[in-house]
Amino acid sequence: MRAGKTTSSLLTIVNAAVLIFSAISIFSARPPEKDLEGSLTISGAWALYPMVLRWAEEFKKLYPGVRIDVQAGGAGKGIADVLAGVVDVGMVSRDIHPAEVKRGALAIAVCKDAVVPTISEKNPLRDHILQKGVTRQMCIQVWITEEATTWGHFLGKDEKVPLHVYTRSDACGAAETWAAFLGRSQEDLKGVGVYGDPGLAEAVRRDRLGIGFNNINYAYDAKTKKPVLGIAILALDLNGNGQVDEEENFYEDRDAITQAIARGAYPSPPARDLYLVTKGKPANALIVEFLAWTLREGQRYVPDTGYIVLSPEKLAEGLRKIGLR
């Protein structure tokens, strides 16, 4: 029985690796076709910020005459900035709203990640909480109905330890995605509002009775790939049996959870595609080249930066949207 599970796990990892290899190999590296110069401005989602920073660094190595300014501030800021013409490209970590499409938003899916629930490592009931995990219904009682006001309620025990709930104060894809998992929108999320991914992670880290949520690259340390010091990742009890089963336990490091997302073991939402958005089909050569590069050569940096490569079909769709094949 154990051998069968091990074989199955190995097969899913191999399949995920094949998907990544296929996506990257289809858009294999090519030398720069022309010299590019100029400036590119990008703002928006914290979720995409580490990835776009990496892309910007690598792109500028190819084109030293290019300047790229990348600013985080939330998906809401990214979509507002690009539609207002304040920046060239917006980073958006949620689905594009119909009203935004009507205003000209053209969304290019470039990679994938997910939102995970978090607690403090210093929580006095930490071990029990991590063994039990959290169901979707329990999350609804925490962030939507506010029925869960103590960790005892959370665990189904007579514990009076209070539960401190945190959410995001800025319009962002992480909160919108987490709310979508609960069947609601960001405006419905209860809790103390904190600005930005780093701020929310820090609030939970400092509060031993706190619970929150973060994008993967703010819940896990970029160097060690382990959960950020002082934070524990709360597993989702997907089958609702009151414990974290072996097939649900993939939170020990960043590689494990990204592999789980790639093979479809983590639900969507809170897993989701991430987008670079322009206002209308881009005509500027620098914007087109940068977007094309992220969908081609840039994909090789996706797994190492803590994200999930999209299917070759989605990447090809992005190229078609900007007028390329």
C-alpha positions in Angstrom: 0.0 0.0 0.0 2.8 2.4 1.0 4.8 1.5 -2.1 1.8 2.2 -4.3 1.4 5.7 -2.8 5.1 6.4 -3.3 4.9 5.3 -6.9 1.9 7.5 -7.5 3.6 10.5 -5.9 6.6 10.0 -8.1 4.5 9.8 -11.2 2.7 13.1 -10.4 6.0 14.8 -9.8 7.3 13.5 -13.1 4.2 14.6 -14.9 4.5 18.1 -13.4 8.1 18.2 -14.5 7.1 17.1 -18.1 4.6 19.9 -18.2 7.2 22.5 -17.2 9.8 21.1 -19.7 7.2 21.1 -22.5 6.2 24.7 -21.9 9.8 25.9 -21.7 11.1 23.9 -24.6 8.4 25.0 -27.0 9.5 28.6 -26.4 13.2 27.9 -26.4 15.9 30.6 -26.0 16.7 32.8 -28.9 19.3 35.5 -29.3 18.1 39.2 -29.2 16.9 40.1 -32.7 17.5 43.8 -32.3 18.9 46.4 -29.9 16.2 47.9 -27.7 16.3 51.1 -25.7 13.9 53.0 -23.6 11.9 52.8 -20.3 9.2 50.4 -19.2 7.1 51.1 -16.1 5.2 48.3 -14.3 3.1 48.3 -11.1 0.6 46.2 -9.3 0.2 42.8 -7.6 2.5 41.8 -4.8 2.0 38.2 -6.0 3.8 38.9 -9.2 6.3 41.4 -7.9 9.2 38.9 -7.2 8.7 37.2 -10.6 8.6 40.4 -12.6 11.7 41.7 -10.7 13.6 38.6 -11.8 12.3 39.0 -15.4 13.4 42.6 -15.4 16.9 41.8 -14.2 17.4 39.1 -16.9 15.8 41.1 -19.7 18.1 44.1 -18.9 21.1 41.8 -19.2 20.1 41.2 -22.8 19.2 44.8 -23.5 21.5 47.1 -21.3 19.9 50.2 -22.9 16.5 49.3 -21.3 15.3 50.7 -18.0 12.5 48.9 -16.2 10.8 50.3 -13.1 8.8 47.8 -11.1 6.6 48.9 -8.2 4.3 46.7 -6.0 1.1 48.1 -4.6 -1.6 45.5 -5.1 -3.6 44.2 -8.1 -6.1 47.0 -7.7 -3.3 49.6 -8.2 -1.9 47.7 -11.1 -5.1 47.6 -13.1 -6.0 51.2 -12.2 -2.5 52.5 -13.1 -2.4 50.7 -16.5 -5.9 51.8 -17.5 -5.2 55.4 -16.5 -2.0 55.3 -18.6 0.2 55.9 -15.5 2.3 52.8 -16.3 2.9 50.6 -19.4 2.1 47.3 -17.8 0.0 46.3 -14.8 0.6 43.2 -12.6 -2.8 41.6 -11.7 -3.3 38.5 -9.6 -7.0 38.0 -10.1 -9.4 37.6 -13.0 -10.0 40.7 -15.0 -13.5 42.2 -14.4 -15.8 42.8 -17.4 -15.8 46.5 -16.7 -12.0 46.5 -17.0 -12.1 44.7 -20.2 -14.5 47.3 -21.6 -12.0 50.0 -20.7 -9.4 48.2 -22.7 -7.6 45.8 -20.3 -5.7 43.1 -22.2 -4.6 40.4 -19.8 -1.7 38.1 -20.6 -1.4 35.0 -18.3 2.3 34.6 -17.6 2.5 32.1 -14.7 0.6 30.7 -11.7 0.7 30.7 -7.9 -1.6 30.3 -4.9 -2.7 31.8 -1.6 -2.2 29.8 1.6 -3.6 30.3 5.1 -1.0 31.2 7.8 -0.6 31.2 11.6 2.1 32.1 14.0 4.7 29.5 14.9 4.2 30.6 18.5 0.5 29.7 18.6 0.0 27.8 21.9 -2.1 25.2 20.1 0.2 25.0 17.0 0.7 21.3 16.9 -3.0 20.5 17.2 -3.9 23.1 14.6 -1.4 21.8 12.0 -2.4 18.2 12.5 -6.1 19.1 12.1 -5.7 21.5 9.2 -8.6 23.8 8.2 -11.7 23.1 6.0 -13.2 25.6 3.7 -16.3 25.8 6.0 -14.0 26.6 8.9 -12.4 29.4 6.9 -15.9 30.8 6.2 -16.6 30.8 9.9 -13.3 32.7 10.5 -13.4 35.3 7.7 -17.0 35.6 6.7 -19.6 34.8 9.5 -17.2 35.4 12.4 -18.6 32.4 14.2 -15.1 31.3 15.1 -13.9 33.7 17.8 -11.6 31.3 19.8 -9.0 28.7 18.7 -11.1 26.2 20.7 -14.0 26.7 18.3 -11.5 26.4 15.5 -10.4 23.0 16.8 -13.8 21.8 18.1 -12.4 21.9 21.7 -13.3 23.8 24.9 -10.4 26.2 24.6 -11.0 29.9 25.3 -7.8 31.1 23.6 -9.0 34.1 21.4 -8.6 34.0 17.6 -7.2 37.1 16.0 -8.1 37.4 12.3 -6.2 39.4 9.7 -7.0 40.3 6.1 -5.7 42.8 3.5 -6.6 46.5 3.6 -5.5 47.2 0.0 -7.4 46.1 -3.1 -5.5 43.0 -4.0 -5.6 39.7 -5.9 -4.6 37.6 -2.8 -7.7 38.8 -0.8 -10.0 38.5 -3.8 -8.7 35.0 -4.5 -9.0 33.9 -0.9 -12.5 35.3 -0.8 -13.4 33.5 -4.0 -12.4 30.3 -2.4 -14.9 31.1 0.3 -17.6 32.0 -2.2 -17.4 35.7 -1.6 -15.5 38.9 -2.6 -12.8 40.8 -0.8 -15.3 43.3 0.7 -16.9 40.4 2.6 -13.7 39.4 4.4 -13.6 40.2 8.1 -10.6 40.9 10.2 -8.0 43.5 10.9 -6.9 45.0 7.5 -3.2 45.1 6.8 -1.5 46.7 3.8 0.5 44.5 1.4 1.7 40.9 1.5 4.8 41.7 3.6 2.7 43.6 6.1 0.1 40.7 6.5 2.9 38.1 6.9 4.5 40.3 9.6 1.2 40.9 11.5 0.6 37.1 11.8 4.2 36.4 12.7 4.1 38.9 15.6 0.7 37.8 16.9 0.8 34.3 18.4 -3.0 34.1 18.2 -3.2 35.4 14.7 -4.4 33.8 11.4 -4.1 35.3 8.0 -3.2 34.4 4.4 -0.4 35.1 2.0 0.8 34.5 -1.6 3.3 31.7 -1.7 6.3 33.9 -2.1 5.6 35.8 1.1 4.7 32.7 3.1 8.0 30.9 2.1 11.5 32.2 2.3 13.1 32.7 -1.1 16.5 31.4 0.0 15.6 28.4 2.3 12.3 27.7 0.5 11.0 26.9 4.0 8.1 28.8 5.6 9.1 32.3 6.7 10.7 32.3 10.1 7.9 32.7 12.7 5.1 31.6 10.4 3.5 28.2 9.9 1.5 27.2 6.9 -2.0 25.9 7.7 -2.9 23.0 5.5 -6.3 22.8 3.9 -8.3 19.7 4.9 -9.8 19.2 1.5 -11.8 16.0 2.2 -13.1 17.4 5.5 -12.2 14.4 7.7 -10.7 16.5 10.5 -7.1 15.8 9.8 -4.3 16.4 7.2 -3.9 13.2 5.3 -0.7 12.2 3.5 -2.0 13.3 0.1 -3.0 16.7 1.5 0.4 17.3 3.3 2.6 19.2 0.8 3.4 22.4 2.7 6.8 21.6 4.1 8.6 23.7 1.6 8.0 25.9 -1.5 8.9 23.2 -4.0 6.4 20.8 -2.5 3.5 23.1 -2.7 4.3 24.4 -6.2 4.5 20.8 -7.4 1.1 20.1 -5.8 -0.4 23.1 -7.6 1.2 22.0 -10.9 -0.4 18.5 -10.6 -3.8 19.9 -9.5 -3.7 18.7 -5.9 -4.3 22.3 -4.5 -7.7 23.8 -5.3 -8.3 26.6 -7.7 -9.0 29.1 -6.2 -6.9 29.7 -4.1 -4.5 28.7 -6.9 -4.8 31.0 -9.8 -3.2 32.5 -13.0 -1.2 35.7 -12.8 -1.4 38.4 -15.5 0.5 41.2 -17.1 -2.0 43.7 -18.4 -1.8 46.4 -21.0 -4.4 48.9 -22.2 -5.3 47.5 -25.5 -3.0 45.6 -27.8 0.5 47.0 -27.3 2.1 48.8 -30.2 5.3 49.9 -28.5 8.1 47.6 -29.6 9.7 47.5 -26.1 6.4 46.4 -24.4 5.8 43.8 -27.1 9.3 42.4 -26.8 9.2 42.2 -23.0 5.9 40.4 -23.0 7.0 38.0 -25.7 10.2 37.3 -23.8 8.4 36.5 -20.6 6.2 34.0 -22.5 9.3 32.4 -24.2 12.7 32.6 -22.7 11.5 34.1 -19.4 9.6 30.9 -18.5 12.9 29.2 -17.6 13.1 31.4 -14.5 9.5 30.6 -13.3 10.1 27.4 -11.2 13.3 28.7 -9.6 11.5 31.9 -8.5 8.7 30.0 -6.8 5.9 30.0 -9.4 4.3 27.4 -11.7 4.7 27.3 -15.5 1.5 27.6 -17.4 0.5 25.1 -20.2 2.0 25.6 -23.6 -1.5 26.4 -24.9 -1.9 29.3 -22.4 1.5 30.7 -23.2 0.7 30.5 -27.0 -2.6 32.3 -26.3 -0.7 35.1 -24.7 1.6 35.4 -27.8 -1.5 35.6 -30.0 -3.0 38.4 -27.9 0.0 40.6 -28.6 0.0 39.7 -32.3 2.8 37.0 -32.3 2.9 33.3 -33.0 
